[in-house]
Amino acid sequence: MVSSKGKIIYVNATGNYATDDARPITEDTLFRIYSMTKPITAVGLMMLYEEGALQLNDRVSRILPKFANRKVWTADGLVAAKNPIIMRHLLTHTAGSSYGFITDNPVDKLYRE
């Protein structure tokens, strides 16, 4: 798709779903973009930073209250985190979050619950 000033100028879909799936894609075919959401989210966060809506050392819980009072998994089980998660952690992937799909991981089990 090509757009200019909020108007769509050109749209075209070509190709197949996959090398082993000959179904043709269409203009409304959905694709998983996996980790490509990371740079998109980072750009959005930095736009908010430029507008002065947040600082990189702000606690994430200021915007998402459920991130307050986080706990971490240790050999002794769940314990209170020593430091809060800040915006900078989200941008550098150092917030300590897991993906939630590892079935025998105790943290991922808590995510699913």
C-alpha positions as CSV (number, residue, x, y, z in Angstrom):
1,M,0.0,0.0,0.0
2,V,1.1,3.5,-0.7
3,S,-0.6,6.4,1.0
4,S,-0.1,10.2,1.0
5,K,-1.7,12.8,3.2
6,G,-4.0,10.2,4.7
7,K,-5.3,8.9,1.4
8,I,-4.6,5.5,-0.1
9,I,-3.0,5.9,-3.5
10,Y,-2.2,2.3,-4.5
11,V,-3.0,-1.1,-3.0
12,N,-1.8,-4.5,-4.4
13,A,-1.4,-7.9,-3.0
14,T,0.7,-10.6,-4.7
15,G,2.1,-13.9,-3.8
16,N,1.1,-17.0,-1.8
17,Y,0.6,-17.6,1.9
18,A,3.8,-19.7,2.1
19,T,6.2,-21.8,0.0
20,D,4.0,-24.9,1.0
21,D,0.7,-23.1,0.8
22,A,-0.4,-22.0,-2.7
23,R,-3.4,-19.9,-1.5
24,P,-3.0,-16.4,-2.9
25,I,-2.8,-13.6,-0.4
26,T,-5.3,-10.8,-0.6
27,E,-5.4,-7.1,0.4
28,D,-6.8,-8.1,3.8
29,T,-4.5,-11.1,4.5
30,L,-3.2,-11.0,8.1
31,F,0.5,-11.8,8.9
32,R,2.2,-12.3,12.2
33,I,5.0,-9.8,12.6
34,Y,6.4,-11.2,15.8
35,S,9.2,-9.1,17.2
36,M,8.6,-6.3,14.7
37,T,6.2,-4.9,17.3
38,K,9.3,-4.0,19.4
39,P,10.5,-1.1,17.1
40,I,7.0,0.0,16.5
41,T,6.3,0.2,20.3
42,A,9.7,1.9,20.8
43,V,8.9,4.6,18.3
44,G,5.5,5.2,20.0
45,L,7.2,5.5,23.4
46,M,9.8,7.9,22.1
47,M,7.1,10.1,20.5
48,L,5.5,10.3,24.0
49,Y,8.9,11.2,25.4
50,E,9.4,14.0,22.8
51,E,6.0,15.3,23.7
52,G,7.0,15.4,27.4
53,A,4.3,12.8,28.4
54,L,6.9,10.6,30.1
55,Q,10.5,10.4,31.0
56,L,12.7,7.3,30.4
57,N,13.3,6.9,34.1
58,D,9.5,7.0,34.9
59,R,8.1,3.9,36.5
60,V,5.9,1.9,34.1
61,S,3.4,1.7,36.9
62,R,2.7,5.4,36.6
63,I,0.9,4.6,33.3
64,L,0.1,0.9,34.0
65,P,-0.8,0.5,37.7
66,K,-0.8,-3.3,37.5
67,F,3.0,-3.1,37.2
68,A,3.3,-1.7,40.7
69,N,4.6,-4.1,43.4
70,R,6.1,-6.5,41.0
71,K,7.6,-9.8,42.1
72,V,10.5,-11.8,40.8
73,W,11.1,-15.5,40.8
74,T,14.1,-16.8,42.8
75,A,15.2,-20.2,44.2
76,D,13.0,-19.3,47.2
77,G,10.0,-18.6,45.1
78,L,8.3,-15.2,44.5
79,V,9.9,-12.2,46.2
80,A,9.3,-8.5,45.9
81,A,11.4,-6.9,43.2
82,K,14.3,-4.7,44.4
83,N,13.6,-2.0,41.8
84,P,10.6,-0.9,39.8
85,I,10.4,-1.4,36.1
86,I,11.0,1.9,34.3
87,M,10.4,3.0,30.7
88,R,14.0,2.6,29.8
89,H,13.8,-1.1,30.8
90,L,11.0,-1.6,28.2
91,L,13.2,-0.1,25.5
92,T,16.2,-2.1,26.3
93,H,14.3,-5.4,26.9
94,T,15.6,-5.5,30.5
95,A,12.2,-5.4,32.3
96,G,12.5,-9.1,33.2
97,S,9.4,-10.2,31.4
98,S,9.1,-13.7,30.0
99,Y,7.2,-14.7,26.9
100,G,4.6,-16.9,28.7
101,F,4.9,-19.9,26.4
102,I,7.5,-22.1,28.3
103,T,5.3,-24.7,29.9
104,D,7.6,-25.8,32.7
105,N,8.7,-22.3,33.7
106,P,7.2,-21.2,37.0
107,V,6.9,-17.5,35.9
108,D,5.2,-18.5,32.7
109,K,2.8,-20.7,34.7
110,L,1.9,-17.6,36.7
111,Y,1.3,-15.6,33.5
112,R,-1.1,-18.3,32.3
113,E,-3.0,-18.3,35.6
